[in-house]
Amino acid sequence: MIKDKVVIITGASSGIGEATARLLASRGAKVVLGARRADKLKTIADDIVQGGGEAVYQELDVTTQTDNNAIVALAKEKFGRVDVMFLNAGIMPNSSLSALKTNEWHQMVDVNIKGVLYGLAAVLPTFVEQKSGQVIATSSVAGLKAYPGGAVYGGTKWFVRNFLEVLRMESAMEGTNIRTTNIYPAAINTELLGTISDPSLSDAMSKIYDQYGISPDRIASVVEYAVDAPEDTTINEFTVGPANQPW
């Protein structure tokens, strides 16, 4: 059941995060939106509220523990609890290893790995105390198989896969009833390609997405399904992409 669940969404200012916020709010969830672009968050939250839903927002840099702690505190202050943490923020500045774009390697580690660590560290004490909660993360098909140009990006997404799998197992062993869901999207039309600085790789990826890409609404519906599952059921993984893409 989705109605009245309190859902925190990172990377909520566009793409999958925005689509998920709007969909879950339409189903009666109380959504807490976080991203770096507060102006975009305000627009989305205002739209949801004007449509009769419940939404609050806060500027969030997922690479800092204090910001992650603050958005969990906001959710509890405004709505009294947290039921779902959707760790969706991510970047994909792919490049060949020989290009040695080491700054971009570190940026991916900071956002895609540390952002997940900080988000979980912020919400886990609440979930343990409640003995309930759900952690959903946006990984990637690059978290399932290797792609040239995606060594570091894929590595960060493999981390997400392992991290949530261990969380699921440990929660089952400890009796804290935390459900986990990993989502592996293929070509979804978001702003992700905008982080690629290598012109040739950016052009190649753009052609793939132009040919195959589908709406982020498709991923939002997957999140909706996972959140709506019975509390005694974990739907652990979804691999989702265009039907005509041979990913």
C-alpha positions as MATLAB code, in Angstrom:
seq = 'MIKDKVVIITGASSGIGEATARLLASRGAKVVLGARRADKLKTIADDIVQGGGEAVYQELDVTTQTDNNAIVALAKEKFGRVDVMFLNAGIMPNSSLSALKTNEWHQMVDVNIKGVLYGLAAVLPTFVEQKSGQVIATSSVAGLKAYPGGAVYGGTKWFVRNFLEVLRMESAMEGTNIRTTNIYPAAINTELLGTISDPSLSDAMSKIYDQYGISPDRIASVVEYAVDAPEDTTINEFTVGPANQPW';
ca = [
       0.000    0.000    0.000;
       1.401    3.382   -1.026;
      -1.058    5.833    0.516;
       0.446    7.819    3.420;
       3.892    6.265    3.077;
       6.708    8.773    3.561;
       9.184    8.489    0.699;
      12.521   10.300    0.442;
      13.836   10.628   -3.125;
      17.350   11.764   -3.978;
      18.123   13.096   -7.439;
      14.516   14.281   -7.462;
      14.876   17.415   -9.607;
      14.526   15.654  -12.978;
      14.339   12.323  -14.780;
      13.565    9.201  -12.793;
      13.451   11.027   -9.460;
      10.959   13.623  -10.638;
       8.759   11.075  -12.414;
       8.726    8.873   -9.321;
       7.882   11.769   -7.017;
       4.933   12.794   -9.144;
       3.618    9.242   -9.517;
       3.917    8.241   -5.869;
       2.381   11.522   -4.728;
      -0.573   10.865   -7.044;
      -1.008    7.560   -5.223;
      -1.144    9.297   -1.842;
       2.478    9.043   -0.734;
       4.089   11.900    1.181;
       7.205   12.681   -0.809;
      10.384   14.360    0.412;
      12.467   15.624   -2.486;
      16.213   16.185   -2.447;
      18.673   17.388   -5.109;
      21.160   20.181   -5.681;
      18.777   22.328   -7.761;
      16.366   23.748   -5.213;
      14.517   25.827   -7.806;
      13.506   22.731   -9.741;
      12.538   20.933   -6.543;
      10.303   23.846   -5.573;
       8.501   23.708   -8.914;
       7.882   19.969   -8.604;
       6.778   20.178   -4.973;
       4.471   23.122   -5.712;
       2.893   21.190   -8.605;
       2.281   18.188   -6.362;
       0.735   20.281   -3.590;
      -1.443   22.233   -6.017;
      -2.662   18.890   -7.344;
      -3.765   17.848   -3.868;
      -0.672   15.833   -2.910;
       1.838   16.191   -0.106;
       5.447   17.147   -0.814;
       8.338   18.973    0.796;
      11.829   19.551   -0.532;
      15.317   20.438    0.590;
      18.533   21.163   -1.242;
      20.659   18.050   -1.007;
      24.253   17.256   -1.877;
      24.381   13.489   -1.511;
      28.182   13.596   -1.122;
      27.879   15.084    2.371;
      26.638   13.164    5.384;
      25.148   16.269    6.994;
      22.870   16.926    4.000;
      21.658   13.323    4.034;
      21.015   13.510    7.762;
      19.115   16.754    7.249;
      16.682   15.395    4.678;
      15.847   12.425    6.902;
      15.285   14.886    9.752;
      13.019   16.953    7.479;
      10.913   13.905    6.618;
      10.471   13.022   10.287;
       9.751   16.627   11.265;
       7.104   17.139    8.568;
       5.557   13.676    8.381;
       6.624   11.873   11.553;
       8.408    8.910   10.000;
      10.235    7.523    6.965;
       9.035    4.440    5.093;
      11.075    4.454    1.878;
      14.487    5.827    0.908;
      14.947    5.965   -2.885;
      18.676    6.407   -3.508;
      18.414    7.643   -7.057;
      21.073   10.355   -7.479;
      23.859    9.413   -9.877;
      26.215   10.648  -12.588;
      27.715    8.902  -15.618;
      30.750   10.747  -17.073;
      31.942    7.694  -18.989;
      35.328    7.655  -20.718;
      38.024    5.206  -21.725;
      40.478    4.415  -18.973;
      43.368    5.541  -21.165;
      41.906    9.056  -21.170;
      42.797    9.204  -17.450;
      39.888   11.437  -16.482;
      40.675   10.778  -12.846;
      38.678   13.740  -11.537;
      35.582   12.219  -13.108;
      36.420    8.838  -11.607;
      36.435   10.419   -8.157;
      33.200   12.317   -8.846;
      31.460    9.052   -9.693;
      32.755    7.416   -6.533;
      31.608   10.415   -4.480;
      28.071   10.535   -5.901;
      27.318    6.949   -6.903;
      28.995    5.159   -3.999;
      29.454    7.612   -1.137;
      26.053    9.135   -1.842;
      24.491    5.715   -1.281;
      26.558    5.117    1.840;
      25.648    8.482    3.343;
      21.978    8.094    2.462;
      21.746    4.705    4.107;
      23.722    5.843    7.149;
      21.236    8.682    7.575;
      18.091    6.542    7.398;
      19.198    3.168    8.770;
      18.907    4.026   12.490;
      15.272    5.029   11.892;
      14.516    1.839    9.978;
      16.175   -0.312   12.636;
      14.233    1.440   15.394;
      10.950    1.056   13.495;
      11.808   -2.501   12.468;
      10.519   -1.577    9.032;
      11.595    0.363    5.966;
      12.468    0.046    2.306;
      15.630    1.034    0.464;
      15.404    1.349   -3.312;
      18.427    2.213   -5.443;
      18.985    3.107   -9.061;
      21.843    0.959  -10.304;
      22.245    0.344  -14.056;
      22.562   -2.441  -16.580;
      26.230   -1.418  -16.265;
      25.954   -2.853  -12.764;
      25.238   -6.250  -14.302;
      27.653   -6.446  -17.242;
      30.763   -4.676  -18.498;
      30.736   -1.976  -21.166;
      33.772   -0.279  -22.793;
      33.973    3.287  -21.542;
      32.119    2.391  -18.375;
      34.782    0.845  -16.169;
      34.417    3.247  -13.253;
      30.716    3.960  -13.711;
      29.989    0.249  -13.937;
      32.136   -0.378  -10.885;
      30.114    2.096   -8.851;
      26.889    0.442   -9.960;
      28.224   -3.040   -9.163;
      28.880   -1.664   -5.690;
      25.246   -0.605   -5.337;
      24.144   -4.088   -6.274;
      26.344   -5.768   -3.660;
      25.599   -3.173   -0.999;
      21.832   -3.601   -1.155;
      22.108   -7.370   -1.372;
      24.083   -7.482    1.866;
      21.664   -5.042    3.497;
      18.789   -7.345    2.574;
      20.525  -10.396    3.995;
      21.662   -8.700    7.202;
      18.223   -7.232    7.819;
      16.643  -10.656    7.439;
      19.162  -12.076    9.897;
      18.670   -9.225   12.384;
      14.877   -9.146   12.132;
      14.633   -5.476   11.147;
      12.306   -6.137    8.183;
      14.085   -3.769    5.784;
      13.087   -4.425    2.199;
      15.523   -3.694   -0.623;
      15.035   -3.165   -4.338;
      17.777   -2.669   -6.931;
      16.753   -1.244  -10.312;
      18.968   -1.741  -13.378;
      17.800    0.656  -16.118;
      19.043    0.467  -19.695;
      18.474    3.450  -22.051;
      16.167    5.825  -20.185;
      15.856    9.409  -21.399;
      17.185   11.480  -18.506;
      19.910   14.103  -18.053;
      22.509   11.404  -17.390;
      24.261   11.785  -20.740;
      24.926   15.427  -19.970;
      27.695   14.402  -17.586;
      29.820   12.799  -20.330;
      32.677   15.151  -21.231;
      34.279   12.986  -23.929;
      32.755   14.315  -27.211;
      33.059   11.099  -29.236;
      31.623    8.940  -26.462;
      28.896   11.475  -25.779;
      27.878   11.431  -29.445;
      27.879    7.637  -29.564;
      25.780    7.352  -26.408;
      23.388   10.039  -27.625;
      22.750    8.067  -30.800;
      21.914    4.979  -28.750;
      19.510    6.900  -26.533;
      17.954    8.708  -29.504;
      17.270    5.340  -31.106;
      16.145    3.342  -28.098;
      15.518    5.597  -25.102;
      12.212    5.390  -23.225;
      10.591    7.696  -20.688;
      11.661    7.818  -17.021;
       7.984    7.248  -16.258;
       8.686    3.594  -17.022;
      11.108    3.377  -14.109;
       8.757    5.322  -11.859;
       6.113    2.645  -12.428;
       8.620    0.000  -11.345;
       9.316    1.907   -8.124;
       5.561    2.210   -7.605;
       5.196   -1.560   -7.937;
       7.998   -2.230   -5.455;
       6.638    0.204   -2.867;
       3.133   -1.189   -3.261;
       4.215   -4.785   -2.591;
       3.057   -6.402    0.669;
       5.237   -5.580    3.669;
       6.267   -9.213    4.033;
       7.600   -9.336    0.464;
      10.879   -8.083   -0.966;
      11.103   -7.613   -4.718;
      14.845   -7.576   -4.904;
      15.763   -6.688   -8.495;
      14.319   -5.196  -11.666;
      16.171   -4.970  -14.981;
      14.252   -2.501  -17.128;
      14.855   -1.080  -20.586;
      13.467   -0.520  -24.048;
      11.969   -3.653  -25.595;
      13.931   -3.029  -28.813;
      17.324   -2.333  -27.218;
      19.808   -5.245  -27.275;
      21.540   -4.097  -24.127;
];
